[in-house]
Amino acid sequence: MSPYIADPWAWQESWDRQQEAFMPDREHRFTATLDTVEAILDGRPPRVLDPAGPNAAVAAVR
């Protein structure tokens, strides 16, 4: 059995490592985006859709 089937977090870590090779500052971009959303919401519950990202990114924002 693939480790990705047994442990979906292993797939997430693999994906993150692969993406960091192409965009070393990607975590800073996520942080900036989420900080902006938080400021706009001003305490209201978030409803965020990221149609350009992989499903894992959408799930992580929830």
Sine and cosine of phi, psi and omega as CSV:
sin_phi,cos_phi,sin_psi,cos_psi,sin_omega,cos_omega
0.00,0.00,0.67,-0.75,0.03,-1.00
-0.91,0.42,0.64,-0.77,0.06,-1.00
-0.89,0.46,-0.38,0.92,0.00,-1.00
-0.96,0.29,-0.48,0.88,0.05,-1.00
-0.97,0.24,-0.68,0.73,-0.02,-1.00
-0.94,0.33,-0.53,0.85,-0.08,-1.00
-0.65,-0.76,1.00,-0.08,-0.02,-1.00
-0.87,0.48,-0.42,0.91,0.04,-1.00
-0.92,0.40,-0.46,0.89,0.07,-1.00
-0.90,0.43,-0.64,0.76,0.05,-1.00
-0.90,0.44,-0.68,0.73,0.00,-1.00
-0.87,0.50,-0.71,0.70,0.02,-1.00
-0.89,0.46,-0.66,0.75,0.02,-1.00
-0.89,0.46,-0.69,0.72,0.02,-1.00
-0.88,0.47,-0.71,0.70,0.00,-1.00
-0.88,0.47,-0.70,0.72,0.02,-1.00
-0.88,0.48,-0.67,0.74,0.00,-1.00
-0.90,0.44,-0.69,0.72,-0.02,-1.00
-0.93,0.37,-0.59,0.80,0.00,-1.00
-0.90,0.44,-0.44,0.90,0.04,-1.00
-0.92,0.40,-0.52,0.86,-0.03,-1.00
-1.00,-0.06,-0.45,0.89,-0.06,-1.00
-0.63,-0.78,0.99,0.13,-0.10,-1.00
-0.85,0.53,-0.43,0.90,-0.04,-1.00
-0.99,-0.15,0.34,0.94,-0.10,-1.00
-0.88,0.47,-0.57,0.82,0.03,-1.00
-0.90,0.43,-0.59,0.80,0.05,-1.00
-0.91,0.40,-0.59,0.81,0.04,-1.00
-0.91,0.41,-0.69,0.72,0.06,-1.00
-0.86,0.51,-0.71,0.70,-0.01,-1.00
-0.87,0.49,-0.71,0.70,0.00,-1.00
-0.89,0.46,-0.67,0.74,0.01,-1.00
-0.90,0.44,-0.74,0.68,-0.03,-1.00
-0.93,0.37,-0.56,0.83,0.08,-1.00
-0.89,0.45,-0.64,0.77,0.03,-1.00
-0.90,0.43,-0.72,0.69,0.02,-1.00
-0.87,0.49,-0.70,0.72,0.01,-1.00
-0.87,0.50,-0.66,0.75,0.01,-1.00
-0.91,0.40,-0.64,0.77,0.00,-1.00
-0.93,0.37,-0.62,0.78,-0.04,-1.00
-0.93,0.38,-0.53,0.85,0.04,-1.00
0.78,0.63,0.75,0.67,0.06,-1.00
1.00,-0.04,-0.23,0.97,0.04,-1.00
-0.96,0.28,0.41,-0.91,0.03,-1.00
-0.91,0.40,0.66,-0.75,-0.05,-1.00
-0.98,0.21,0.53,-0.85,0.18,-0.98
-0.69,-0.72,0.99,-0.17,-0.12,-0.99
-0.85,-0.53,0.73,-0.69,0.10,-0.99
-0.83,-0.56,0.79,-0.61,0.02,-1.00
-0.90,-0.43,1.00,0.09,-0.07,-1.00
-0.94,0.35,-0.25,0.97,-0.03,-1.00
-1.00,-0.06,-0.18,0.98,-0.07,-1.00
-0.98,-0.17,0.20,-0.98,0.08,-1.00
-0.94,0.33,0.32,-0.95,-0.03,-1.00
-0.82,0.57,-0.57,0.82,-0.01,-1.00
-0.88,0.47,-0.60,0.80,0.01,-1.00
-0.92,0.39,-0.64,0.77,0.02,-1.00
-0.90,0.43,-0.70,0.71,-0.01,-1.00
-0.90,0.44,-0.57,0.82,-0.04,-1.00
-0.94,0.34,-0.43,0.90,-0.04,-1.00
-0.98,0.21,-0.48,0.88,-0.08,-1.00
-0.84,0.54,0.00,0.00,0.00,0.00
